[in-house]
Amino acid sequence: MAELLDDSAITAALADLPGWEREGNAIVRTAKLPSFPAAITVVDCVAEIAETRDHHPDIDIRWRTLTFRCSTHSEGGITEKDTALAASISEQIDAAGT
């Protein structure tokens, strides 16, 4: 069971997660990839990471624009699971050359 982060912990975590913003009980990042296949490759890589962690983001795919939303639904907000997953998602986005 993951513990909810308080506002100051979320703010501190976001300082280390460029491009991520808090939206209510989630952290969110939108990225524009060079092409639709590049976007799908990022989604595939994130899916593999999420499966190994048993923690899955909500993903919106719009042509080459991806939006990732991380929240620990069972806890009703943002936990360290979300910030760690966000960091891994950022690595995949950055590797894709945005």
Short mmCIF file of the C-alpha atoms (twelve columns), coordinates in Angstrom:
data_MODEL
# 
_entry.id   MODEL 
# 
loop_
_atom_site.group_PDB 
_atom_site.id 
_atom_site.type_symbol 
_atom_site.label_atom_id 
_atom_site.label_alt_id 
_atom_site.label_comp_id 
_atom_site.label_asym_id 
_atom_site.label_seq_id 
_atom_site.Cartn_x 
_atom_site.Cartn_y 
_atom_site.Cartn_z 
_atom_site.pdbx_PDB_model_num 
ATOM 1  C CA . MET A 1  0.000  0.000  0.000   1 
ATOM 2  C CA . ALA A 2  1.428  3.360  -1.057  1 
ATOM 3  C CA . GLU A 3  1.080  6.498  1.025   1 
ATOM 4  C CA . LEU A 4  -0.302 9.693  -0.448  1 
ATOM 5  C CA . LEU A 5  2.229  12.486 -0.877  1 
ATOM 6  C CA . ASP A 6  1.432  15.802 0.757   1 
ATOM 7  C CA . ASP A 7  1.402  19.035 -1.251  1 
ATOM 8  C CA . SER A 8  5.006  19.947 -0.422  1 
ATOM 9  C CA . ALA A 9  6.287  16.491 -1.411  1 
ATOM 10 C CA . ILE A 10 4.388  16.694 -4.698  1 
ATOM 11 C CA . THR A 11 5.804  20.156 -5.401  1 
ATOM 12 C CA . ALA A 12 9.322  18.914 -4.635  1 
ATOM 13 C CA . ALA A 13 8.881  15.872 -6.877  1 
ATOM 14 C CA . LEU A 14 7.565  17.997 -9.753  1 
ATOM 15 C CA . ALA A 15 10.683 20.176 -9.533  1 
ATOM 16 C CA . ASP A 16 12.623 17.087 -10.658 1 
ATOM 17 C CA . LEU A 17 10.095 16.175 -13.369 1 
ATOM 18 C CA . PRO A 18 10.274 18.767 -16.163 1 
ATOM 19 C CA . GLY A 19 7.119  18.933 -18.226 1 
ATOM 20 C CA . TRP A 20 4.912  17.372 -15.538 1 
ATOM 21 C CA . GLU A 21 2.140  19.341 -13.834 1 
ATOM 22 C CA . ARG A 22 -0.294 18.609 -11.100 1 
ATOM 23 C CA . GLU A 23 -3.927 18.362 -12.133 1 
ATOM 24 C CA . GLY A 24 -6.037 17.586 -9.098  1 
ATOM 25 C CA . ASN A 25 -5.183 14.121 -7.814  1 
ATOM 26 C CA . ALA A 26 -2.815 13.303 -10.679 1 
ATOM 27 C CA . ILE A 27 0.383  14.418 -12.341 1 
ATOM 28 C CA . VAL A 28 0.197  14.936 -16.093 1 
ATOM 29 C CA . ARG A 29 2.582  15.370 -19.005 1 
ATOM 30 C CA . THR A 30 1.806  15.938 -22.665 1 
ATOM 31 C CA . ALA A 31 4.474  15.328 -25.282 1 
ATOM 32 C CA . LYS A 32 4.518  15.776 -29.027 1 
ATOM 33 C CA . LEU A 33 6.567  13.058 -30.722 1 
ATOM 34 C CA . PRO A 34 8.196  13.283 -34.161 1 
ATOM 35 C CA . SER A 35 5.708  10.841 -35.722 1 
ATOM 36 C CA . PHE A 36 2.795  8.555  -34.955 1 
ATOM 37 C CA . PRO A 37 5.017  5.429  -35.009 1 
ATOM 38 C CA . ALA A 38 7.429  7.141  -32.587 1 
ATOM 39 C CA . ALA A 39 4.515  7.908  -30.273 1 
ATOM 40 C CA . ILE A 40 3.324  4.309  -30.359 1 
ATOM 41 C CA . THR A 41 6.855  3.088  -29.628 1 
ATOM 42 C CA . VAL A 42 6.900  5.262  -26.498 1 
ATOM 43 C CA . VAL A 43 3.502  3.886  -25.468 1 
ATOM 44 C CA . ASP A 44 4.762  0.326  -25.975 1 
ATOM 45 C CA . CYS A 45 7.848  0.989  -23.837 1 
ATOM 46 C CA . VAL A 46 5.777  2.639  -21.100 1 
ATOM 47 C CA . ALA A 47 3.360  -0.313 -21.172 1 
ATOM 48 C CA . GLU A 48 6.234  -2.717 -20.496 1 
ATOM 49 C CA . ILE A 49 7.501  -0.601 -17.610 1 
ATOM 50 C CA . ALA A 50 3.996  -0.271 -16.161 1 
ATOM 51 C CA . GLU A 51 3.455  -4.031 -16.322 1 
ATOM 52 C CA . THR A 52 6.672  -4.770 -14.429 1 
ATOM 53 C CA . ARG A 53 5.669  -2.284 -11.719 1 
ATOM 54 C CA . ASP A 54 1.990  -3.241 -11.694 1 
ATOM 55 C CA . HIS A 55 1.238  0.477  -11.832 1 
ATOM 56 C CA . HIS A 56 -0.340 1.872  -15.003 1 
ATOM 57 C CA . PRO A 57 -0.790 5.442  -16.243 1 
ATOM 58 C CA . ASP A 58 -3.806 6.680  -18.126 1 
ATOM 59 C CA . ILE A 59 -2.663 7.377  -21.692 1 
ATOM 60 C CA . ASP A 60 -4.349 9.538  -24.307 1 
ATOM 61 C CA . ILE A 61 -3.072 9.119  -27.879 1 
ATOM 62 C CA . ARG A 62 -3.829 11.844 -30.443 1 
ATOM 63 C CA . TRP A 63 -1.841 11.219 -33.626 1 
ATOM 64 C CA . ARG A 64 1.682  12.049 -32.417 1 
ATOM 65 C CA . THR A 65 0.673  13.746 -29.181 1 
ATOM 66 C CA . LEU A 66 0.612  11.680 -26.000 1 
ATOM 67 C CA . THR A 67 -0.765 12.651 -22.620 1 
ATOM 68 C CA . PHE A 68 0.204  10.576 -19.597 1 
ATOM 69 C CA . ARG A 69 -1.722 10.870 -16.339 1 
ATOM 70 C CA . CYS A 70 -0.338 9.210  -13.205 1 
ATOM 71 C CA . SER A 71 -2.400 8.703  -10.068 1 
ATOM 72 C CA . THR A 72 -2.673 5.901  -7.565  1 
ATOM 73 C CA . HIS A 73 -6.394 5.298  -7.853  1 
ATOM 74 C CA . SER A 74 -6.510 2.875  -4.913  1 
ATOM 75 C CA . GLU A 75 -5.124 5.637  -2.649  1 
ATOM 76 C CA . GLY A 76 -7.095 8.473  -4.202  1 
ATOM 77 C CA . GLY A 77 -4.152 10.622 -5.215  1 
ATOM 78 C CA . ILE A 78 -0.445 10.943 -5.909  1 
ATOM 79 C CA . THR A 79 2.108  8.581  -4.371  1 
ATOM 80 C CA . GLU A 80 5.786  7.820  -4.902  1 
ATOM 81 C CA . LYS A 81 4.654  5.147  -7.363  1 
ATOM 82 C CA . ASP A 82 3.383  7.960  -9.580  1 
ATOM 83 C CA . THR A 83 6.482  10.136 -9.389  1 
ATOM 84 C CA . ALA A 84 8.737  7.138  -10.084 1 
ATOM 85 C CA . LEU A 85 6.607  6.106  -13.054 1 
ATOM 86 C CA . ALA A 86 6.579  9.706  -14.316 1 
ATOM 87 C CA . ALA A 87 10.394 9.749  -14.263 1 
ATOM 88 C CA . SER A 88 10.486 6.544  -16.319 1 
ATOM 89 C CA . ILE A 89 7.932  7.923  -18.772 1 
ATOM 90 C CA . SER A 90 10.062 11.047 -19.194 1 
ATOM 91 C CA . GLU A 91 13.079 8.881  -19.989 1 
ATOM 92 C CA . GLN A 92 11.122 7.181  -22.774 1 
ATOM 93 C CA . ILE A 93 9.859  10.495 -24.163 1 
ATOM 94 C CA . ASP A 94 13.344 12.002 -24.086 1 
ATOM 95 C CA . ALA A 95 14.843 8.934  -25.774 1 
ATOM 96 C CA . ALA A 96 12.313 9.315  -28.592 1 
ATOM 97 C CA . GLY A 97 13.761 12.703 -29.425 1 
ATOM 98 C CA . THR A 98 11.073 15.211 -28.570 1 
# 
